[in-house]
Amino acid sequence: MKKDFSARYQLIDTLRGVALINMVLFHFCYDLFMVYGLDTGWALSPWVIVWERFICVSFILISGVSLHFSYHPFRRGLIISLCGLLITAVTALVMPSQAIWCGVLSLIGGSMLLVALFRRLLDRVNPYLGAALSLLCFAVFYGVPERYIGLFHIRLLTVPDFFYRFRFLAFLGFPDSGFRSADYFPVIAWIFMFLFGYFLWAIVRRHRREELFRRGVRPLSFLGRHALIIYLIHQPVLMVICFLIFGHF
C-alpha cells in the first residue's frame, strides 16, 4: 500500500534534505582538499568553518525538533547510536588518520536517548524558557572541549585539567591531550543545541502553527526522509568518485 506522506511535516524533511546536500558537498570538498591534499589549508578558511558549523547545527537542531514525531524514540536513538559506532569502527580500520570518534550520529543518538528518558520532565518546562536556557548553555559550555567556560570563543573560566585525564570522558566533552577525531561532537555542549530544537517545536505547537510545516519541496523532502541511509553510504560513494578522478585511494 502506498504511504501517505501528506500527514508528515514535509518542510522539516525539506530542511533536512538541504542540510544533507550541504553535508555531502562539504565532505566531497574535504576529501578533495584534505584527504587528497589539493589544499590542506582549506579547512582553516573562515568561510569553511562557518559552513561546517552551519551544517552541524542544522542536523542537530532538526533532530531535536523531530524527536516530537518519533513513536519509538528509544529504539530510534539506539539505532542511530549503533550507526555512529559503525562509522567509528569503519573509519578506524580503513582510515585511521581520519577516524571518527564521538561523531555527529553518536551525538544525535545519545541525545535522543537522554531527552526521551527525561521527556516528561522537559515537557513541563515553559518552552520559551527551555529554548532560551538551552541556547545560553550551548554558548556557555561551547568551549569545554577546549578547556574553558565562557560565551562561545570568549574565555571566562578555565576548566581544571583533572577532567581531561581520562580518555573515556572524551564523549562528554573532556578530551585528553592525545585525543584525535576527524568529526567530534561531544555531549557538552551539543546536547543543548538538540534541546533547543526540541523546545522550538514545543513553541510552534503552543501557537498551533504546525500546519505551516506541512508543505515542502518533494525532491528535498525525499532526501530528508532517507537522511540516515544517505549519511551512511555517501562517504564510500565519494571515495569511489575520488578514486575515479585521482586513480588511487
N, C-alpha and C positions, 0 to 999 in steps of 0.2 A: 504494500500500500504506500502510495506516495506521501511523504511527510509534508505537513503544512507548516511552512516557516513564517506564515503571517502572524502567528502568535509570538514570535521572537521579537526582541528589541534589535532590529536589524541595523540601526545606526551604531549600536555598540559593536556589532560584528564588523561593520564597515570601518570603524575607527581601529579595531584590532587588525583588520586587513591592511590598513595604511601603515600601522606600526610594523607589521610583518614584512611588507615590501621594503620599508626603510631599513629593517634589520638585515634582510638578505643583501641589499645594496651595500650596506656598511661592511658586512662580513666579506663580500666579494672584494671591496676595496682593501680591506685588511689583509686578505690573502695575497693580493697583488703587490701591495706596497711593503708589508711587513714580513710575511712568510716567504715570499719570493724575492724580497729585497729591492724592489724598484725604488722605494723611498722610505728608508727606515725612520725618518723623522716625521713622517706623515701623521702618526698617531698623536704627536705633541702639538699639532696645529690647533689653535683655539677653536676654530670652527668645527674641527673634527671632534674635539672634546665635548662641545655643546651638542653636536649631532648625536653622539653616543649616549650622553645623559638623557637627551630628549627621548630617544628610543626606549631606554630602560624605564624611565618614568612612565612613559605611555603604557608599556606592557604591565607594569606592576600596579598602576592606578586602575587600569581597566580590569585587571584580575580581582582587585578589591571590590569593584562595582559588581562584577559577575558572580561573586560568591552568593549574592542575594538570589540568584536564579538556579543554584545548584540543589538538586533534590538529595544528593548524596555527597555533601562537602567533604566528609572524612575519606570516603573512597576516592573521590577526585583528587584530594590533596595527597593521598598516599600514592596514587598513580603518577602524579606529576613529580613527586619526590623521588620515586623509583626511576623515572626518566632522567632526572637530574643525576642520580647515581650512575646510570648507564653512560651518560655523557662523560662523567668523571672517569669511569673505567676505560672507555674507548680512547679518550684523549691522552690519558696517562700511558696507555700501552702503545698507541700509534704515534703520537707526537708529544713525547714527554716535556719538551721545551715549551709547548703550548697547552699543557694540561690545565683543565678547568676544575678548580676546587671551589665549592660553595658558589656555584653559578646561579644564574637568574631562575632557572627551573627549580633548583633546590630551595631557593628563597621563596618563590611563589607557592610551592607545595607545602613547605613548612609553615608559611603564613596562613594558608588555608586551614591547616590542621589546628593551629593555635587559635585563630579567630573563631573557627567553628566551635572549638571547645568552650570559649567564653562568650559565645554569641548571645545568649540570653541576658547576660550582664551588660554587654555592649549595647544591646537594643534598648536598654533603659536609659542610656545616656542621651542627653539632648544632642541631636545630630550636628547642630551648629557648633556647640562646644566641643564635641568629639572631633569634628573636622579641623577646628582651629588648634586644638591641643595636639592633634596628630601632625599637622604641618609644623607647629612650633617644635615638637620633639624631633622631627626629622631634621630641622635646621640645627638644633642644639647638639644632637648626637651624631651629625653627619661626619664629624672629624674623629670619632672614636677609633676607627682603624688606623688613623694617623697619630693616635695617642694624645688627643686633645678634645676638649669640650668647648663649644663656642656657638657661633652663628655662621654656619657653612664654613667659609675659609677664614673667618675671624677667630683667632685663638684666645680663649679666656682662661681656661684651666687645663693643666696637664694631668692626664690620667696616669696613675702610678705604674711603673714598669712591671710590678708584680703580676698584673693581669695579662701580660704579654709573654709570659714564660712558658705557657702550656700550649702546645700545638693544637690540641683538641678544642681549644676555645676560639680558634680562628673562625668557625662558623657563626659564633656570636658577634664577632667584630673585634677580637683581640688577637690579631696575627702575630706570631713570633717573628724574630728578625730573619729567619730563614724561609719564611712562607712566600711562595710564588704561585700566582694563578693568572691565566690569560683572561679570566672573567670572574670577578669577585663581588658578590652581593651578600654581605653578612646580614644577620637578623637585625643588628644595630647598625645603621638606623633605618634600613629599608623597610622593615615591617610597618613603620609609621606611614610610609607612602601607601602601602597596601591598605592600612586602616583609613587613610584619608579618602581613598576611593570608596571604601565601604560606607563611610559616613556621607559622602557626596550623594550616593544613591538614596540614602535614607532621607536626605533633604529633598531630592526630587520626588520621592513618594509622599513626603509630608505635604507638598504643594500640589500633589496629584497631576504631575506633568509627565507621567510615564509614556503617554501616547505620543509625545514629541519624538520619542526614540523608536517608533515602530517602523519608520521608513529608512531605507539605506540604499546604497549602490550595490546592486546584486553581485557583480563580479568580486567586489571587495568584501561583501558580506560572506560570499562563499569561501574566500581565503580565510577570513576571520573565524568561520565555524570550524575550519580544519587547521587551525594555527599550530596545534601541538605536533601533529604528524609532519607538517611542513617544517617546523623547527627542527625536528629530529633528522630529517633527510636532507635539509638544504645544504649543510656543510659538505657532506660527501659529494653531492652533485656539483657544488662549486669547485671542489678539489679536482674532480674529473675534468671540468671545463679548463681549470688552470693547467692540468696535465696536457690537454689538447693544445693549449697556447704555448707552453714552455717545453713540453716534451719530457718532463720529469716531475716527480712528486717532491 
